[in-house]
Amino acid sequence: MNGFSTISPPGPTYWPTHSNRQPDLLDFFISSIPNHINHTIQNICDLSSDHSPVLLKIMELPTLTPSCPSLSKGPINWKQFSSKLENSTNLKISLKTCNEIESAAHQLVKSIQSAVYECSYPSNQKCHSNLKSFILPPNINILIAEKRRARSRWQRSRLPSDKSAFNNLSNTIKKLIQKYKNDLFVTKFKFLNTQDGTLWKTTKNMLKLKEFSCPIEKADGSLALSDLDKAKLFGEHLSNIFKPHLDITPSTTQLAKIKDFLDAPLPMSLPIKHVSPYEVANLIQRLKPNKSPGHDLITNKILKYLPKKTILLLTFLFNSMLRLSYFPTIWKLSIVILILKPGKPTNIATSYRPISLLPVIGKLFEKIILKRLRPIIESHKIIPDAQFGFRAHHSTIQQVHRLVDKISSSFENKNYCPAVFLDVAQAFDRVWHNGLLYKLKLFLPAPLYLLIRSYLENRTFKVRQSNSFSSVFPILAGVPQGSDLSPDLYNIFSSDIPQTNDTIIATYADDTAILSSNKNPTVAFNALQNHLDLIDNWSSNWKIKINADKSVHVPFTLNKKNLPTPTLHEIPIPSSSQVKYLGIILDKRLTSGPHLKNKRKSLNSRLHLLRPILKSKLPLHNKLILYKAMLRPIWSYGAQIWGCAKPPQLETIEAFQSISLHTITSAPWYISNHTLHKDLNIEAVDNLVKTYYKKFHSKLFLHPNPLIANQHTVSIPDNPPPPPRPPVTPGFFFFFYEYEHKTLSTNMCV
């Protein structure tokens, strides 16, 4: 409706009494409020009714935008901040005990907070209006005033001529306002660019879905309505997650073995290498400035302006922490915010993913620990070659390529290749601390082991929902979220996962796949089942829960004979004709058809959201940047794997690229796709896939991981040579052409 807009409340207005129905938003306003009038809208949930009222306030003054928690009152005078902190820093402090370290850490945080607050000055708070307001030019305002006088004359005289004059002015003003809006829209997109970030900010706003504040259902069936109630509910929910699995109990022998080893005295070892002021300053300068702060509200940008004297104090403090193997509790408290998982119901606490915000000074010290931990891990070869997650020069594509390599080899040898893809329940949040400490103590020197033990002990969290906070809850299991140490600690914890000579295991963090290959389906199945039994016993010993019902069994084979169903915990693993592993959909015949079909759906949705900006007056150069950054990465991911798909399947991606280029250029229908690709210097999909694979393949040979280096061959392993050709006759020409084309395409895949 022209001239009207909808105003909806932030929360639901319908509260069903039936348990099978969910709260929903049924009540909203249709308004023609002028642009210079501001408003606010809120739910009133105090009344006991299935429909809650909505309060709409109309006001002349704009409302203030609620700001995020911050130490500063506004812009900060950084020179004054550095000078003030330099004067207040005291280097003559004792750091000989854990209590003195704790006190010094508190004092340092307090000094930085105080300096930021005192060296900032207030600025005008940003205001906002729920309507998309704009200022009309003077000529339109003059016509609006004239229209009001014409309406007044007509209301007094009721003459048809006055009515016609009023209608003409109204129609003229509507056209002018619409033209002005269109010009504003064109101007806005015309001057977007990548240098100041306006292009990415506008694109992000277009792709971002509007958040809807939904009540969360409690265990007793009641609803958490306010932000405080939601924070408490999420806190209680997460406190039950950050515990070891209570339904998994290792054997008495295993528990006694771990306890005795942890209680045994530590051997003598050299102290941890000290940290220098240069190392601390270098790590600070490499921090990303826009990261969210922890509970102390100190940001990475603030650390970048620390004076040399404060960096020296920070160095003294870090060296004392290394010497005493102690991690202060002030940097163990995390703020948890919840983000809805895609496609999950909004009224259930389990549908939200926790994101932890840790103090940046504590994370800075974690980087120092990590620099001393990784050389020890590499020298002892703790992480198995099959683990590609959280490791330098390892990628998801390399791991999927390794699996596809093995499956393709099985196809060439006419083998059966059953595979199981395991689902580990809450892998990072439920890590058993005693089990992790046991594995750390096996190879770490005593000071570093004690430091990591102090790092894991007595950790706490609280949930933030808008501006409301829950109480503090303990963390009894898991590796800390948002921590620099957590990925390496998880890799250590899962490093002893069983491996056998008859199977292949591929892990990327907690994503685990197991394959077996043999001409005899019974032998292949028995090898796979034996490996699963070993993993079942291993997971029970270390309190790791693997969901058998969420794991997937895929029989990769070209034969039609059915394979037996493997089991885990004596529970059959569901069989499927395809599985999504590390973002790539693998079907049992490796056709890549389901993967490309799924990608085309995602691309169509993304293009629909970006169409307004791609069809705007934005410069062509920026449109192409937008396509390469926001659309092409969706389909190009995994091109090294699915690049050997059949031409009809590749044409779905090629067609999408052509549609996108036509949308960007607004080219007439008679402009060929080849001309568009050539003029815009955009490679065709098949050529780009070859480029990606050549670049990927060139890096395999010299890779330090032998499992990756072994993939550098240009043909499928065990690929049999083609049979000798009989004399070519017209009847056989088409058959041999098809055979060569199929072999060439398969070789390119590997």
C-alpha positions as MATLAB code, in Angstrom:
seq = 'MNGFSTISPPGPTYWPTHSNRQPDLLDFFISSIPNHINHTIQNICDLSSDHSPVLLKIMELPTLTPSCPSLSKGPINWKQFSSKLENSTNLKISLKTCNEIESAAHQLVKSIQSAVYECSYPSNQKCHSNLKSFILPPNINILIAEKRRARSRWQRSRLPSDKSAFNNLSNTIKKLIQKYKNDLFVTKFKFLNTQDGTLWKTTKNMLKLKEFSCPIEKADGSLALSDLDKAKLFGEHLSNIFKPHLDITPSTTQLAKIKDFLDAPLPMSLPIKHVSPYEVANLIQRLKPNKSPGHDLITNKILKYLPKKTILLLTFLFNSMLRLSYFPTIWKLSIVILILKPGKPTNIATSYRPISLLPVIGKLFEKIILKRLRPIIESHKIIPDAQFGFRAHHSTIQQVHRLVDKISSSFENKNYCPAVFLDVAQAFDRVWHNGLLYKLKLFLPAPLYLLIRSYLENRTFKVRQSNSFSSVFPILAGVPQGSDLSPDLYNIFSSDIPQTNDTIIATYADDTAILSSNKNPTVAFNALQNHLDLIDNWSSNWKIKINADKSVHVPFTLNKKNLPTPTLHEIPIPSSSQVKYLGIILDKRLTSGPHLKNKRKSLNSRLHLLRPILKSKLPLHNKLILYKAMLRPIWSYGAQIWGCAKPPQLETIEAFQSISLHTITSAPWYISNHTLHKDLNIEAVDNLVKTYYKKFHSKLFLHPNPLIANQHTVSIPDNPPPPPRPPVTPGFFFFFYEYEHKTLSTNMCV';
ca = [
       0.000    0.000    0.000;
       1.447    3.348   -1.038;
       1.980    5.718    1.849;
       1.479    3.059    4.520;
       3.915    0.964    6.528;
       3.636   -1.829    9.062;
       4.810   -1.491   12.660;
       5.184   -4.788   14.506;
       6.092   -5.390   18.163;
       9.399   -7.069   19.067;
       7.735  -10.136   20.617;
       4.698  -12.389   20.116;
       1.187  -11.228   20.967;
      -0.651  -14.566   20.861;
      -0.155  -17.015   23.751;
      -1.920  -20.333   23.041;
      -3.057  -22.533   25.893;
      -2.616  -25.725   23.862;
       0.807  -27.344   24.278;
       1.112  -28.180   20.572;
       0.902  -24.527   19.532;
       3.620  -21.940   19.780;
       3.415  -18.212   20.631;
       3.137  -16.094   17.529;
       2.855  -12.492   16.404;
      -0.682  -11.751   15.228;
      -1.155   -8.075   16.098;
       0.557   -5.199   14.327;
      -0.149   -1.652   13.167;
      -0.678   -0.305    9.661;
       0.423    3.301    9.824;
       0.779    6.433    7.757;
       2.816    8.252   10.403;
       4.758   11.118    8.767;
       8.485   10.745    8.478;
       9.304   13.460   10.988;
       7.250   11.749   13.727;
       9.056    9.084   15.767;
       7.608    6.141   17.623;
       8.397    3.201   19.882;
       6.498   -0.067   20.234;
       6.594   -2.686   22.983;
       4.748   -5.741   24.277;
       2.827   -5.700   27.567;
       2.900   -9.224   28.970;
       1.483   -8.518   32.436;
      -2.141   -9.381   31.629;
      -3.341  -12.999   31.768;
      -4.911  -13.473   28.351;
      -4.200  -15.385   25.175;
      -3.680  -12.017   23.441;
      -1.298   -9.526   25.020;
      -1.694   -5.795   24.326;
       0.818   -3.761   22.375;
       1.788   -0.213   23.304;
       2.646    2.214   20.482;
       4.087    5.556   21.576;
       4.187    8.425   19.082;
       6.563   11.259   19.935;
       8.247   14.207   18.331;
      11.723   13.631   19.752;
      13.689   10.652   18.430;
      14.503    7.755   20.722;
      18.068    7.039   21.776;
      19.723    3.968   20.333;
      20.648    1.567   23.163;
      24.415    1.353   23.105;
      26.548   -1.696   23.787;
      28.341   -1.808   27.152;
      31.531    0.217   26.921;
      34.184    1.725   29.172;
      34.228    5.033   27.317;
      31.684    7.849   27.379;
      32.476    8.610   23.761;
      35.600    9.256   21.661;
      38.886    8.573   23.487;
      41.886   10.872   23.578;
      44.512    8.202   23.013;
      47.520   10.419   23.766;
      46.001   11.425   27.072;
      45.113    7.775   27.765;
      48.689    6.588   27.187;
      50.109    9.422   29.274;
      47.736    8.827   32.176;
      48.366    5.082   32.185;
      52.116    5.690   32.001;
      51.950    7.843   35.126;
      49.714    5.458   37.076;
      51.683    2.274   36.292;
      53.838    1.046   39.161;
      56.599   -1.414   38.275;
      57.815   -1.871   41.844;
      55.388   -4.594   42.888;
      55.953   -8.051   44.313;
      54.867  -11.006   42.139;
      56.115  -13.952   44.180;
      52.833  -15.679   45.094;
      49.571  -16.559   43.393;
      47.682  -14.043   45.545;
      50.057  -11.271   44.507;
      49.560  -12.203   40.842;
      45.794  -12.119   41.346;
      45.999   -8.714   43.022;
      48.275   -7.308   40.307;
      45.932   -8.556   37.554;
      42.953   -6.867   39.232;
      44.902   -3.637   39.663;
      46.057   -3.637   36.033;
      42.512   -4.132   34.746;
      41.201   -1.414   37.069;
      43.899    1.051   35.954;
      43.130    0.502   32.256;
      39.379    0.842   32.827;
      39.825    4.042   34.829;
      42.165    5.588   32.248;
      39.765    4.848   29.385;
      36.806    6.358   31.236;
      38.642    9.505   32.312;
      40.193   10.119   28.884;
      36.933    9.828   26.956;
      34.420   12.607   26.475;
      30.695   12.307   25.787;
      29.310   12.804   22.331;
      25.817   13.134   20.980;
      24.121    9.766   21.198;
      22.858    8.323   17.995;
      19.140    8.550   17.523;
      16.962    6.346   15.443;
      13.447    6.178   14.145;
      11.661    2.952   13.301;
      10.535    4.541   10.053;
      12.902    5.058    7.180;
      12.859    8.838    7.490;
      14.435   11.331    5.135;
      14.438   15.102    4.748;
      12.347   16.401    1.860;
      13.800   19.138   -0.364;
      12.393   22.706   -0.077;
      10.427   22.596   -3.337;
       8.406   19.591   -2.145;
       7.827   21.187    1.272;
       6.466   24.312   -0.476;
       4.075   22.160   -2.510;
       2.962   20.320    0.647;
       2.124   23.647    2.315;
       0.226   24.722   -0.803;
      -1.647   21.393   -0.824;
      -2.751   21.934    2.765;
      -4.093   25.404    1.864;
      -5.893   23.925   -1.150;
      -7.477   21.243    1.032;
      -8.567   23.942    3.478;
     -10.188   25.964    0.661;
     -12.027   22.926   -0.644;
     -13.279   21.975    2.831;
     -14.726   25.503    3.198;
     -16.133   26.001   -0.293;
     -16.871   22.444   -1.494;
     -16.391   23.706   -5.061;
     -15.402   21.090   -7.702;
     -12.672   23.401   -8.973;
     -11.064   23.558   -5.527;
     -11.348   19.772   -5.252;
      -9.602   19.356   -8.627;
      -6.812   21.730   -7.605;
      -6.310   19.802   -4.362;
      -6.221   16.435   -6.190;
      -3.752   17.723   -8.780;
      -1.412   18.960   -6.066;
      -1.707   15.650   -4.176;
      -0.859   13.597   -7.267;
       2.030   15.887   -8.166;
       3.491   15.628   -4.661;
       3.175   11.826   -4.656;
       5.086   11.587   -7.931;
       7.774   13.988   -6.749;
       8.235   12.139   -3.456;
       8.433    8.799   -5.258;
      11.000   10.216   -7.684;
      12.958   11.683   -4.775;
      12.978    8.307   -3.005;
      14.188    6.590   -6.160;
      16.945    9.174   -6.591;
      18.019    8.673   -2.975;
      18.126    4.915   -3.520;
      20.197    5.289   -6.684;
      22.576    7.768   -5.041;
      23.006    5.551   -1.996;
      24.123    2.554   -4.057;
      26.067    4.607   -6.577;
      28.632    5.750   -4.026;
      29.106    2.466   -2.179;
      32.696    1.245   -2.274;
      35.010   -1.272   -0.673;
      37.507    1.256    0.696;
      35.280    2.657    3.462;
      33.358   -0.598    3.989;
      29.969    0.810    2.944;
      29.530   -1.859    0.265;
      30.010   -4.736    2.724;
      27.913   -3.067    5.434;
      24.974   -2.553    3.080;
      25.264   -6.096    1.747;
      25.370   -7.534    5.258;
      22.199   -5.652    6.195;
      20.445   -7.013    3.108;
      21.411  -10.608    3.921;
      20.680  -10.352    7.634;
      17.328  -11.708    8.745;
      15.304   -9.658   11.206;
      15.676  -11.022   14.716;
      12.468  -11.967   16.488;
      12.412  -12.070   20.271;
      10.591  -15.285   21.123;
       9.839  -16.625   24.610;
      11.806  -19.710   25.612;
      10.019  -22.763   26.948;
      11.113  -23.991   30.371;
      11.279  -27.611   31.525;
       7.948  -27.301   33.382;
       6.166  -25.966   30.288;
       6.069  -22.320   31.373;
       7.647  -19.566   29.301;
      10.571  -17.253   29.957;
       9.377  -13.865   28.707;
      11.753  -11.192   29.985;
      15.434  -10.918   29.097;
      16.380  -11.688   32.705;
      14.280  -14.868   32.740;
      15.823  -15.961   29.430;
      19.343  -15.317   30.737;
      18.640  -17.430   33.828;
      17.125  -20.222   31.731;
      20.052  -20.265   29.286;
      22.505  -20.216   32.207;
      20.888  -23.251   33.827;
      20.777  -25.039   30.479;
      24.461  -24.396   29.741;
      25.541  -25.322   33.271;
      24.147  -28.805   32.600;
      26.056  -28.960   29.308;
      29.439  -27.884   30.688;
      29.721  -31.138   32.652;
      31.149  -34.567   31.766;
      28.670  -37.072   30.361;
      26.979  -38.554   33.429;
      25.612  -41.538   31.486;
      29.109  -42.725   30.509;
      31.208  -44.339   33.223;
      34.698  -45.679   32.451;
      35.772  -48.932   34.007;
      37.053  -48.955   37.587;
      40.491  -49.907   36.316;
      40.546  -46.933   33.941;
      39.446  -44.477   36.650;
      42.029  -45.808   39.111;
      44.757  -45.639   36.474;
      43.985  -41.990   35.694;
      43.723  -41.016   39.370;
      47.003  -42.663   40.325;
      48.819  -41.058   37.420;
      47.453  -37.572   38.154;
      48.328  -37.902   41.848;
      51.873  -39.073   41.137;
      54.638  -36.505   41.745;
      55.889  -34.576   38.750;
      59.453  -35.049   37.519;
      61.934  -32.198   37.574;
      62.027  -30.138   34.385;
      63.280  -26.834   33.062;
      61.122  -23.728   33.574;
      58.978  -22.359   30.775;
      60.758  -19.956   28.452;
      60.164  -16.409   29.656;
      58.411  -13.773   27.553;
      60.047  -10.524   26.450;
      58.436   -7.064   26.144;
      59.071   -7.239   22.397;
      57.088  -10.491   22.130;
      54.180   -9.013   24.102;
      54.156   -5.813   22.011;
      54.356   -7.818   18.780;
      51.414  -10.022   19.779;
      49.370   -6.942   20.725;
      49.984   -5.279   17.362;
      48.791   -8.421   15.565;
      45.459   -8.478   17.421;
      42.326   -7.751   15.397;
      40.926   -4.418   16.642;
      37.208   -5.118   16.191;
      36.890   -8.211   18.378;
      34.273   -8.129   21.146;
      35.588   -7.625   24.695;
      35.046   -9.821   27.731;
      33.428   -8.945   31.038;
      36.073   -6.266   31.794;
      35.119   -4.402   28.542;
      38.797   -3.948   27.604;
      39.134   -4.226   23.830;
      42.034   -5.121   21.557;
      42.102   -1.527   20.335;
      42.723   -0.325   23.892;
      45.653   -2.743   24.211;
      47.205   -1.297   21.059;
      47.541    2.096   22.803;
      49.165    0.794   25.979;
      52.346    2.736   26.838;
      55.713    0.990   27.030;
      55.692    1.105   30.811;
      52.373   -0.758   30.987;
      53.601   -3.315   28.446;
      56.621   -3.817   30.676;
      54.320   -4.394   33.673;
      52.287   -6.832   31.584;
      55.516   -8.667   30.737;
      56.469   -8.894   34.431;
      53.010  -10.248   35.213;
      53.094  -12.832   32.415;
      56.549  -14.054   33.436;
      55.361  -14.478   37.023;
      52.382  -16.490   35.767;
      54.754  -18.692   33.763;
      57.124  -19.085   36.706;
      54.400  -20.003   39.219;
      52.225  -21.890   36.665;
      49.192  -19.848   37.661;
      46.339  -18.372   35.608;
      44.382  -15.563   37.387;
      40.672  -16.144   37.996;
      39.755  -12.655   36.746;
      40.487  -13.873   33.212;
      38.571  -17.163   33.615;
      35.082  -15.622   33.622;
      33.396  -15.658   30.210;
      30.305  -13.840   28.981;
      28.083  -16.140   26.911;
      25.690  -14.862   24.270;
      23.263  -17.152   22.439;
      22.774  -17.258   18.667;
      19.942  -19.185   17.039;
      21.067  -22.144   14.943;
      19.815  -22.016   11.322;
      16.531  -23.805   10.809;
      15.936  -24.544   14.505;
      12.761  -23.690   16.493;
      13.091  -20.402   18.349;
      11.308  -21.443   21.554;
      13.712  -24.198   22.700;
      16.930  -23.514   24.613;
      18.802  -26.267   22.752;
      18.243  -24.408   19.457;
      20.771  -21.736   20.420;
      24.542  -21.894   20.017;
      26.608  -20.384   22.855;
      29.341  -17.906   21.950;
      31.819  -17.084   24.726;
      33.499  -13.698   25.104;
      36.735  -13.871   27.091;
      38.903  -11.027   28.475;
      41.419   -9.974   25.841;
      44.398   -9.846   28.238;
      43.758  -13.473   29.181;
      43.567  -14.397   25.496;
      46.844  -12.560   24.933;
      48.492  -14.773   27.543;
      46.949  -17.836   25.871;
      48.829  -16.942   22.684;
      52.053  -16.925   24.707;
      51.251  -20.374   26.130;
      50.389  -21.660   22.665;
      53.764  -20.577   21.247;
      55.440  -22.754   23.889;
      52.996  -25.655   23.612;
      52.964  -26.294   19.858;
      56.687  -27.081   19.435;
      56.346  -29.757   22.122;
      53.265  -31.214   20.411;
      55.089  -31.345   17.072;
      58.311  -32.802   18.498;
      56.398  -35.631   20.215;
      54.109  -36.094   17.165;
      51.038  -36.088   19.380;
      48.505  -35.161   16.695;
      47.959  -38.038   14.222;
      48.364  -37.390   10.510;
      44.690  -38.223    9.952;
      43.621  -35.169   12.006;
      43.390  -32.170    9.644;
      41.464  -29.810   11.946;
      43.072  -26.725   13.542;
      46.424  -27.397   11.880;
      48.483  -25.097    9.692;
      48.479  -25.913    5.952;
      45.554  -28.332    6.394;
      42.108  -27.718    4.937;
      38.713  -29.346    4.670;
      39.161  -29.807    0.916;
      42.325  -31.847    1.466;
      40.490  -34.185    3.838;
      37.485  -34.635    1.534;
      39.858  -35.120   -1.402;
      41.557  -37.900    0.553;
      38.232  -39.679    1.069;
      37.170  -39.244   -2.552;
      40.583  -40.542   -3.606;
      40.039  -43.758   -1.659;
      36.443  -44.204   -2.822;
      37.423  -43.645   -6.473;
      40.177  -46.222   -6.118;
      37.601  -48.680   -4.767;
      35.360  -48.022   -7.748;
      38.228  -48.699  -10.161;
      39.032  -51.993   -8.423;
      35.327  -52.896   -8.180;
      35.588  -52.997   -4.394;
      32.949  -52.460   -1.751;
      33.682  -49.336    0.282;
      31.338  -48.967    3.277;
      31.838  -45.773    5.290;
      30.515  -44.463    8.595;
      30.388  -40.768    9.484;
      30.268  -40.351   13.263;
      28.370  -37.709   15.211;
      30.145  -36.772   18.464;
      27.733  -35.240   20.976;
      28.867  -31.817   22.238;
      32.477  -32.701   21.532;
      34.098  -29.477   22.755;
      31.713  -28.687   25.630;
      31.962  -32.100   27.315;
      35.708  -32.763   27.302;
      36.558  -34.660   30.498;
      39.150  -32.564   32.326;
      40.787  -35.463   34.181;
      41.151  -37.377   30.928;
      42.632  -34.331   29.191;
      45.069  -33.697   32.068;
      46.122  -37.360   31.963;
      47.032  -37.072   28.286;
      48.785  -33.733   28.832;
      50.876  -35.079   31.699;
      52.175  -37.893   29.502;
      54.390  -35.572   27.439;
      54.346  -32.013   28.836;
      57.056  -30.682   31.165;
      55.820  -30.097   34.703;
      55.587  -26.253   34.656;
      53.565  -26.166   31.437;
      51.309  -28.995   32.606;
      50.601  -27.183   35.899;
      49.898  -23.940   34.036;
      47.310  -25.577   31.768;
      45.779  -27.325   34.775;
      45.433  -23.929   36.482;
      43.952  -22.577   33.241;
      41.224  -25.260   33.226;
      40.347  -25.100   36.932;
      37.648  -22.898   38.485;
      36.358  -21.463   35.216;
      32.969  -19.726   35.298;
      30.482  -18.095   32.939;
      27.371  -15.960   32.925;
      24.840  -15.406   30.153;
      24.023  -12.018   28.652;
      20.608  -11.499   27.071;
      20.347   -7.937   25.727;
      21.366   -5.905   28.789;
      20.413   -8.542   31.378;
      22.832  -11.002   32.972;
      22.375  -14.346   34.667;
      24.158  -15.381   37.830;
      27.618  -16.966   37.624;
      27.765  -20.720   36.861;
      30.766  -23.082   37.095;
      32.312  -24.855   34.097;
      33.139  -28.454   35.041;
      34.029  -29.833   31.606;
      34.917  -28.822   28.098;
      37.625  -26.729   26.507;
      36.915  -22.981   26.896;
      34.959  -21.538   23.991;
      36.574  -18.605   22.212;
      39.978  -19.582   23.573;
      43.143  -19.800   21.479;
      44.207  -22.916   23.374;
      40.957  -24.858   22.946;
      41.531  -26.250   19.412;
      44.935  -27.684   20.343;
      43.642  -29.050   23.648;
      40.805  -30.844   21.844;
      43.215  -32.290   19.278;
      45.343  -33.638   22.140;
      42.300  -35.107   23.876;
      41.189  -36.967   20.727;
      44.694  -37.802   19.471;
      44.641  -41.450   20.593;
      41.499  -42.385   18.665;
      41.965  -46.004   17.487;
      43.284  -46.679   13.996;
      43.599  -49.983   12.141;
      45.488  -51.196    9.087;
      42.307  -52.422    7.387;
      40.450  -49.108    7.462;
      40.991  -45.422    6.774;
      40.033  -42.798    9.348;
      39.621  -39.122    8.472;
      39.072  -36.524   11.194;
      38.621  -32.784   11.011;
      38.191  -31.618   14.630;
      35.198  -33.718   15.744;
      33.987  -34.640   12.227;
      35.086  -38.259   11.864;
      34.758  -40.639    8.916;
      35.840  -44.293    8.722;
      36.154  -46.225    5.439;
      36.880  -49.823    4.576;
      37.523  -51.241    1.110;
      37.607  -54.829   -0.150;
      36.315  -56.913   -3.038;
      34.534  -59.134   -0.545;
      31.652  -57.213    1.085;
      31.834  -59.378    4.212;
      35.528  -58.619    4.717;
      34.936  -54.897    4.172;
      32.044  -54.884    6.640;
      33.943  -56.851    9.301;
      36.920  -54.474    9.098;
      34.616  -51.474    9.503;
      32.687  -53.066   12.370;
      35.912  -54.017   14.157;
      37.091  -50.407   13.983;
      33.742  -49.173   15.319;
      34.002  -51.586   18.245;
      37.437  -50.192   19.097;
      36.087  -46.645   18.961;
      33.135  -47.669   21.131;
      35.472  -48.946   23.834;
      37.777  -45.912   23.487;
      34.926  -43.406   23.778;
      33.634  -45.121   26.932;
      37.072  -44.920   28.558;
      37.310  -41.160   27.949;
      33.661  -40.141   28.497;
      33.044  -39.290   24.855;
      29.490  -39.759   23.635;
      28.905  -40.763   20.018;
      25.317  -40.634   18.785;
      24.698  -43.831   16.854;
      21.280  -42.666   15.677;
      22.742  -39.405   14.275;
      25.726  -41.078   12.635;
      25.392  -42.112    8.978;
      26.401  -45.253    7.094;
      26.954  -44.846    3.341;
      27.846  -47.918    1.211;
      30.032  -46.457   -1.555;
      29.834  -49.041   -4.304;
      28.821  -49.479   -7.926;
      27.431  -52.927   -7.157;
      23.783  -53.495   -6.369;
      24.377  -55.970   -3.563;
      23.277  -54.661   -0.162;
      25.811  -54.480    2.656;
      25.065  -55.301    6.310;
      24.298  -52.407    8.644;
      27.122  -51.580   11.090;
      26.347  -50.949   14.751;
      27.693  -48.738   17.514;
      26.845  -49.429   21.174;
      24.849  -52.334   19.682;
      22.605  -49.749   17.984;
      22.270  -49.949   14.172;
      23.682  -46.917   12.371;
      21.148  -45.484    9.880;
      22.069  -46.069    6.239;
      21.775  -43.372    3.600;
      22.592  -42.920   -0.058;
      24.399  -39.629    0.644;
      26.047  -37.670    3.448;
      27.262  -34.116    3.976;
      30.867  -34.148    5.163;
      32.759  -30.881    5.699;
      30.327  -28.997    3.485;
      30.445  -31.448    0.547;
      27.537  -33.805   -0.194;
      28.925  -37.228   -1.133;
      26.491  -39.671   -2.715;
      27.245  -43.374   -2.871;
      28.288  -43.206   -6.545;
      30.198  -39.891   -6.311;
      28.127  -38.244   -9.026;
      28.165  -34.797   -7.317;
      24.602  -34.316   -8.531;
      22.987  -33.868   -5.080;
      25.745  -31.458   -4.031;
      25.372  -29.204   -7.079;
      21.596  -29.288   -6.818;
      21.786  -28.154   -3.207;
      24.271  -25.412   -4.112;
      21.980  -24.108   -6.844;
      19.169  -23.705   -4.306;
      21.444  -21.767   -1.959;
      22.664  -19.600   -4.827;
      19.141  -18.769   -5.957;
      18.214  -17.653   -2.440;
      21.330  -15.497   -2.092;
      20.841  -13.928   -5.534;
      17.245  -13.064   -4.649;
      18.439  -11.154   -1.574;
      21.186   -9.352   -3.484;
      19.150   -8.541   -6.585;
      18.215   -4.969   -5.482;
      21.857   -3.959   -5.149;
      23.003   -5.883   -8.237;
      20.367   -4.150  -10.389;
      21.044   -0.705   -8.895;
      23.253    2.076  -10.278;
      26.215    0.730   -8.344;
      29.392    0.904  -10.471;
      29.992   -2.234  -12.493;
      33.369   -2.814  -10.853;
      31.773   -2.989   -7.400;
      29.023   -5.284   -8.655;
      31.621   -7.738   -9.915;
      33.454   -7.543   -6.587;
      30.155   -8.314   -4.878;
      29.571  -11.326   -7.122;
      33.080  -12.674   -6.546;
      32.859  -12.165   -2.778;
      29.244  -13.075   -1.987;
      28.077  -15.499   -4.692;
      30.997  -17.275   -6.332;
      32.485  -18.669   -3.079;
      29.209  -20.524   -2.450;
      29.540  -22.687   -5.541;
      33.340  -22.684   -5.927;
      33.903  -24.325   -2.528;
      34.934  -27.902   -3.183;
      35.353  -27.391   -6.929;
      38.472  -29.557   -6.689;
      36.142  -32.404   -5.665;
      33.046  -31.990   -7.839;
      34.837  -30.570  -10.892;
      34.642  -33.940  -12.664;
      30.842  -33.996  -12.598;
      28.952  -34.628  -15.806;
      28.502  -31.627  -18.140;
      24.710  -31.411  -17.525;
      25.380  -31.082  -13.790;
      28.047  -28.420  -14.293;
      25.670  -26.527  -16.545;
      23.443  -25.735  -13.550;
      26.288  -23.701  -12.026;
      27.284  -22.220  -15.382;
      23.685  -21.159  -15.965;
      23.566  -19.471  -12.572;
      26.746  -17.527  -13.310;
      25.297  -16.362  -16.617;
      22.066  -15.282  -14.916;
      24.081  -13.346  -12.348;
      26.106  -11.563  -15.029;
      22.941  -10.644  -16.931;
      21.479   -9.267  -13.698;
      24.615   -7.248  -12.965;
      24.856   -5.692  -16.433;
      21.120   -5.535  -17.261;
      22.179   -6.867  -20.649;
      19.502   -7.449  -23.322;
      18.443  -10.998  -24.043;
      20.338  -11.152  -27.334;
      23.754  -10.640  -25.663;
      25.353  -14.073  -25.529;
      26.748  -15.567  -22.343;
      30.141  -15.972  -23.993;
      30.252  -12.256  -24.769;
      29.376  -11.350  -21.191;
      32.067  -13.612  -19.759;
      34.655  -12.242  -22.163;
      33.817   -8.554  -21.685;
      33.647   -8.827  -17.883;
      36.773  -11.002  -17.722;
      34.919  -13.736  -15.824;
      36.157  -17.279  -16.373;
      33.675  -19.972  -17.322;
      32.896  -22.510  -14.624;
      34.729  -25.416  -16.268;
      37.866  -23.313  -16.819;
      37.773  -21.954  -13.278;
      37.416  -25.462  -11.867;
      40.536  -26.551  -13.753;
      42.422  -23.521  -12.431;
      41.392  -24.313   -8.865;
      42.449  -27.925   -9.202;
      45.831  -27.131  -10.747;
      46.570  -24.701   -7.917;
      45.386  -27.228   -5.339;
      47.330  -30.106   -6.886;
      50.585  -28.129   -7.154;
      50.746  -27.767   -3.349;
      50.322  -31.451   -2.519;
      53.732  -32.876   -3.397;
      55.797  -30.931   -0.834;
      53.242  -31.079    1.962;
      54.705  -32.209    5.332;
      51.766  -34.526    5.999;
      52.360  -37.790    4.078;
      48.626  -38.445    3.802;
      48.311  -35.239    1.761;
      51.568  -35.622   -0.155;
      50.446  -39.062   -1.373;
      47.522  -37.432   -3.210;
      49.757  -35.629   -5.716;
      49.454  -38.352   -8.383;
      47.706  -37.312  -11.588;
      45.664  -40.505  -11.815;
      43.529  -42.535   -9.476;
      45.598  -44.945   -7.329;
      45.421  -48.500   -8.636;
      43.818  -47.197  -11.822;
      44.076  -50.083  -14.299;
      45.356  -49.299  -17.791;
      42.738  -49.184  -20.529;
      42.252  -52.372  -22.554;
      44.000  -52.640  -25.958;
      42.043  -51.044  -28.755;
      40.677  -53.150  -31.588;
      40.713  -51.709  -35.104;
      38.529  -48.611  -35.196;
      35.387  -49.003  -37.251;
      32.479  -46.602  -37.634;
      30.380  -48.786  -35.353;
      32.902  -48.638  -32.519;
      33.928  -44.985  -32.782;
      31.229  -43.602  -30.484;
      31.861  -46.272  -27.800;
      35.597  -45.514  -27.521;
      35.016  -41.759  -27.546;
      32.699  -42.123  -24.554;
      35.229  -44.383  -22.743;
      38.087  -41.861  -23.143;
      35.922  -38.940  -22.085;
      34.823  -40.748  -18.921;
      38.407  -41.748  -17.987;
      39.699  -38.202  -18.532;
      36.933  -36.706  -16.362;
      37.555  -39.209  -13.562;
      41.301  -38.524  -13.572;
      40.688  -34.791  -13.273;
      38.592  -35.410  -10.153;
      41.551  -36.990   -8.403;
];
